[in-house]
Amino acid sequence: MEKNSVESIFQFLSVVNNPGLQDALLLPKFILGSIGLFFLFFIIFAIFKSSWIRYLIVTDAKEFLTFRAFGVRKMAQRWQKALARLQTANEAEYKLAIIDADSMLDESLKRLGFGGANLEERLKLLTPVILPNVKDVERVHALRNNIVHDPNFILSLDQARDAMEVYEKAFLGLDLI
């Protein structure tokens, strides 16, 4: 039986390697080969033009080499800018610092996969195991809501510093700064 199968393989190869058949298939091989090369180069071009390769390789390499999650450095820079707003003697800057810190927390919780339409709903999903100062964060989020919705709300520097300390503890608890 082995001898029979080996002979059938040789018979098939002799038909496929027939010079007449190879000459007849030269034009289709050339056309299909050209189309294949075109699509190969297009795929390579598309991969390098898209952000997918950057996301796939660069973010993983940065996370591995720095031992920190991707984007934490930008978050820390943004946090430092928000803290710098407290150095001025301007109440509007204090308010902006709290609003910015609150939006940073909201964006971070969205990226971490917590559902909800807004920050209040996301905070309800958090437990003290995930975020130890979740009650304090809810309190300063209410302060932020007062700032945004009440144009006559007066914010002192001590209140602003207290709120920023709560946000800082939250960011440190989530390893974001």
KOLKOLZA-862828 format. One record per atom (N, C-alpha, C): z, x, y. Coordinates in pm, whole numbers, padded with zeros to 5 digits, always signed. Layout:
BEGIN
ZXY ...
//
This chain:
BEGIN
+00000+00082-00117 +00000+00000+00000 +00000+00088+00126 +00073+00198+00124 +00072+00289+00237 -00066+00346+00261 -00134+00378+00155 -00268+00434+00167 -00362+00333+00231 -00346+00207+00198 -00428+00100+00253 -00403+00083+00403 -00275+00088+00445 -00243+00070+00587 -00290+00190+00669 -00279+00312+00615 -00326+00431+00685 -00477+00423+00702 -00548+00379+00598 -00693+00366+00608 -00732+00261+00712 -00658+00150+00720 -00691+00047+00819 -00665+00097+00961 -00565+00182+00978 -00539+00240+01111 -00653+00333+01149 -00698+00418+01056 -00809+00508+01084 -00937+00430+01113 -00957+00322+01042 -01075+00239+01066 -01071+00179+01207 -00956+00130+01247 -00941+00072+01381 -00965+00179+01488 -00909+00299+01468 -00926+00407+01565 -01072+00452+01574 -01141+00450+01464 -01280+00491+01469 -01365+00390+01547 -01328+00262+01541 -01400+00160+01619 -01367+00175+01768 -01239+00197+01798 -01197+00207+01938 -01251+00335+02002 -01255+00445+01926 -01302+00572+01980 -01453+00590+01969 -01523+00486+01937 -01668+00490+01927 -01725+00525+02065 -01811+00629+02073 -01867+00669+02203 -01945+00558+02272 -02010+00474+02197 -02086+00363+02258 -01993+00263+02325 -01880+00232+02259 -01783+00140+02318 -01716+00203+02440 -01685+00332+02432 -01622+00402+02544 -01716+00404+02666 -01846+00425+02644 -01942+00422+02755 -01952+00284+02817 -01944+00180+02732 -01953+00042+02782 -01829+00005+02863 -01713+00065+02830 -01589+00032+02899 -01559+00123+03017 -01648+00215+03050 -01623+00309+03158 -01607+00239+03293 -01695+00147+03327 -01686+00077+03455 -01560-00010+03464 -01528-00093+03363 -01402-00171+03371 -01278-00081+03380 -01278+00034+03308 -01164+00125+03318 -01150+00180+03459 -01260+00213+03521 -01258+00266+03657 -01207+00161+03756 -01257+00038+03744 -01217-00069+03835 -01068-00102+03817 -01025-00121+03694 -00885-00156+03669 -00791-00040+03702 -00835+00082+03680 -00755+00199+03718 -00738+00208+03869 -00845+00180+03942 -00838+00183+04088 -00744+00074+04140 -00753-00043+04083 -00663-00152+04122 -00518-00115+04091 -00495-00056+03977 -00360-00013+03938 -00303+00091+04033 -00386+00189+04072 -00341+00291+04167 -00311+00229+04304 -00397+00135+04347 -00374+00067+04474 -00238+00000+04473 -00207-00076+04368 -00079-00147+04362 +00039-00050+04347 +00020+00060+04277 +00126+00160+04265 +00160+00217+04402 +00059+00257+04479 +00084+00310+04613 +00142+00203+04705 +00098+00079+04690 +00152-00029+04772 +00300-00051+04741 +00337-00047+04615 +00478-00064+04577 +00563+00049+04634 +00515+00172+04622 +00589+00286+04677 +00602+00274+04829 +00494+00235+04896 +00497+00215+05041 +00596+00106+05078 +00594-00005+05007 +00683-00118+05038 +00830-00080+05016 +00858-00003+04913 +00996+00039+04887 +01048+00125+05001 +00967+00219+05049 +01012+00307+05155 +01017+00238+05291 +00937+00135+05312 +00939+00063+05439 +01053-00039+05445 +01098-00085+05332 +01205-00185+05332 +01341-00116+05340 +01442-00195+05368 +01577-00139+05376 +01643-00139+05238 +01577-00189+05139 +01636-00197+05006 +01672-00060+04951 +01581+00037+04962 +01608+00170+04908 +01724+00234+04985 +01726+00212+05116 +01835+00265+05197 +01967+00203+05153 +01966+00073+05134 +02088+00004+05091 +02130+00049+04953 +02035+00063+04864 +02065+00097+04726 +02121+00238+04712 +02060+00332+04779 +02098+00472+04760 +02196+00521+04866 +02165+00498+04992 +02244+00556+05100 +02384+00498+05103 +02396+00367+05092 +02530+00308+05099 +02616+00352+04983 +02560+00357+04865 +02637+00403+04750 +02677+00549+04766 +02588+00632+04816 +02620+00773+04835 +02729+00790+04942 +02720+00714+05051 +02823+00723+05155 +02958+00678+05102 +02961+00568+05029 +03087+00521+04973 +03146+00623+04877 +03062+00684+04796 +03110+00780+04698 +03161+00908+04766 +03086+00959+04863 +03123+01086+04925 +03240+01074+05023 +03257+00959+05086 +03365+00945+05184 +03487+00875+05127 +03478+00822+05009 +03588+00749+04944 +03632+00628+05025 +03544+00574+05107 +03571+00454+05185 +03453+00360+05173 +03481+00232+05190 +03375+00133+05181 +03275+00151+05294 +03151+00113+05267 +03045+00127+05366 +03074+00037+05485 +03061+00089+05604 +03083+00011+05725 +03222+00020+05782 +03314+00089+05713 +03451+00099+05762 +03456+00184+05888 +03372+00286+05897 +03373+00371+06016 +03331+00291+06140 +03230+00207+06127 +03189+00123+06240 +03300+00025+06278 +03368-00026+06176 +03478-00118+06202 +03591-00046+06276 +03620+00077+06237 +03726+00154+06304 +03687+00184+06449 +03560+00214+06473 +03515+00239+06609 +03526+00112+06695 +03488+00001+06637 +03497-00126+06709 +03644-00159+06737 +03731-00127+06643 +03874-00152+06661 +03928-00065+06775 +03886+00059+06781 +03932+00148+06888 +03886+00097+07025 +03766+00042+07032 +03718-00015+07158 +03803-00135+07199 +03841-00218+07100 +03925-00333+07130 +04063-00287+07178 +04117-00184+07116 +04247-00131+07160 +04238-00070+07299 +04127-00009+07330 +04109+00052+07462 +04112-00054+07573 +04078-00176+07540 +04084-00283+07640 +04227-00309+07687 +04325-00276+07604 +04465-00297+07642 +04513-00192+07743 +04439-00084+07760 +04479+00022+07852 +04452-00014+07997 +04371-00115+08018 +04342-00156+08156 +04452-00250+08205 +04457-00273+08330 +04557-00364+08388 +04491-00497+08422 +04404-00543+08332 +04326-00663+08357 +04352-00763+08246 +04400-00881+08283 +04432-00984+08184 +04307-01029+08108 +04193-01031+08174 +04068-01071+08108 +04033-00973+07996 +04061-00846+08016 +04036-00747+07911 +04129-00768+07792 +04254-00806+07818 +04348-00834+07708 +04294-00951+07625 +04246-01052+07694 +04193-01169+07624 +04070-01130+07541 +03983-01049+07599 +03864-01006+07525 +03902-00923+07403 +04006-00842+07415 +04050-00761+07301 +04094-00850+07185 +04169-00954+07216 +04216-01045+07111 +04100-01123+07051 +04009-01168+07134 +03892-01242+07084 +03808-01152+06995 +03789-01027+07036 +03710-00933+06956 +03778-00903+06823 +03910-00881+06825 +03982-00854+06701 +03975-00973+06606 +03985-01094+06662 +03976-01214+06580 +03838-01228+06518 +03734-01201+06595 +03598-01210+06539 +03574-01101+06436 +03634-00983+06454 +03622-00877+06354 +03685-00921+06222 +03801-00984+06231 +03868-01032+06110 +03785-01141+06042 +03730-01231+06121 +03646-01338+06066 +03524-01280+05994 +03454-01186+06058 +03337-01124+05996 +03375-01049+05869 +03489-00983+05871 +03533-00906+05754 +03564-00998+05637 +03632-01107+05664 +03664-01200+05556 +03538-01264+05499 +03438-01289+05585 +03309-01341+05537 +03245-01239+05444 +03243-01111+05486 +03181-01007+05403 +03256-00986+05272 +03387-01010+05274 +03466-00994+05152 +03447-01113+05057 +03377-01216+05102 +03342-01326+05013 +03434-01447+05021 +03518-01455+05123 +03603-01572+05137 +03522-01683+05202 +03523-01799+05138 +03444-01911+05188 +03515-01980+05303 +03453-02081+05352 +03510-02157+05463 +03416-02155+05580 +03426-02259+05662 +03336-02271+05776 +03381-02186+05893 +03513-02162+05904 +03564-02083+06015 +03683-02000+05968 +03742-01927+06060 +03852-01837+06024 +03975-01915+05976 +04002-02029+06036 +04118-02108+05992 +04108-02144+05844 +03991-02188+05801 +03972-02224+05660 +03981-02101+05571 +03930-01988+05617 +03940-01864+05539 +04084-01818+05526 +04161-01834+05634 +04302-01793+05628 +04382-01881+05533 +04343-02007+05519 +04412-02096+05424 +04388-02052+05280 +04276-01983+05255 +04245-01935+05121 +04321-01808+05086 +04372-01739+05187 +04442-01613+05164 +04586-01638+05121 +04635-01551+05036 +04774-01555+04994 +04842-01429+05044 +04976-01427+05046 +05046-01305+05087 +05016-01184+04997 +04967-01208+04879 +04930-01097+04791 +04806-01027+04847 +04711-01104+04896 +04588-01049+04951 +04613-00993+05091 +04681-01070+05173 +04710-01031+05311 +04857-01059+05338 +04941-00956+05339 +05086-00978+05351 +05129-01052+05478 +05061-01032+05588 +05102-01097+05713 +05012-01215+05750 +04977-01295+05652 +04883-01405+05675 +04941-01507+05773 +05072-01530+05770 +05134-01626+05864 +05126-01573+06007 +05148-01444+06024 +05136-01386+06158 +04992-01393+06208 +04898-01372+06118 +04756-01380+06157 +04721-01522+06199 +04776-01621+06128 +04752-01760+06169 +04810-01786+06308 +04926-01727+06337 +04989-01743+06468 +04903-01680+06578 +04854-01559+06557 +04773-01495+06662 +04635-01558+06671 +04587-01617+06561 +04460-01691+06570 +04479-01815+06658 +04596-01879+06648 +04625-01992+06737 +04632-01945+06882 +04687-01826+06904 +04688-01767+07039 +04546-01746+07089 +04460-01696+07003 +04318-01677+07038 +04253-01809+07074 +04285-01914+06998 +04229-02046+07028 +04275-02095+07165 +04402-02067+07198 +04452-02104+07331 +04376-02029+07440 +04348-01902+07415 +04274-01822+07513 +04135-01879+07535 +04068-01914+07426 +03930-01961+07434 +03920-02101+07493 +04011-02189+07455 +03996-02330+07493 +04070-02368+07622 +04162-02284+07667 +04237-02315+07789 +04207-02208+07894 +04125-02241+07994 +04089-02140+08094 +04207-02097+08181 +04313-02177+08186 +04430-02145+08267 +04539-02073+08188 +04511-02039+08063 +04611-01973+07979 +04639-01833+08034 +04766-01802+08047 +04807-01672+08099 +04857-01588+07983 +04801-01470+07970 +04835-01378+07861 +04899-01253+07920 +05016-01221+07869 +05083-01099+07916 +05041-00981+07829 +05067-00863+07880 +05036-00741+07806 +05118-00734+07678 +05244-00777+07683 +05329-00775+07562 +05275-00869+07454 +05230-00986+07494 +05170-01079+07398 +05043-01018+07337 +04963-00956+07420 +04839-00895+07372 +04869-00781+07275 +04965-00697+07309 +05002-00586+07218 +05056-00639+07086 +05139-00743+07093 +05193-00802+06970 +05080-00857+06882 +04985-00926+06944 +04872-00982+06869 +04788-00871+06807 +04764-00766+06883 +04683-00655+06831 +04755-00583+06717 +04888-00574+06723 +04963-00515+06611 +04948-00598+06485 +04948-00730+06500 +04930-00819+06385 +04791-00799+06325 +04689-00794+06411 +04553-00771+06362 +04542-00634+06295 +04608-00534+06353 +04602-00400+06294 +04664-00399+06155 +04778-00467+06139 +04840-00476+06006 +04748-00547+05907 +04679-00649+05956 +04586-00722+05869 +04471-00632+05827 +04415-00558+05922 +04304-00468+05888 +04349-00357+05795 +04467-00304+05817 +04518-00201+05727 +04547-00258+05589 +04597-00381+05584 +04622-00445+05455 +04495-00471+05376 +04386-00493+05446 +04257-00515+05380 +04175-00386+05367 +04230-00272+05406 +04164-00141+05403 +04034-00142+05483 +04038-00198+05601 +03918-00207+05684 +03915-00105+05796 +04030-00048+05829 +04032+00058+05932 +04111+00175+05880 
//
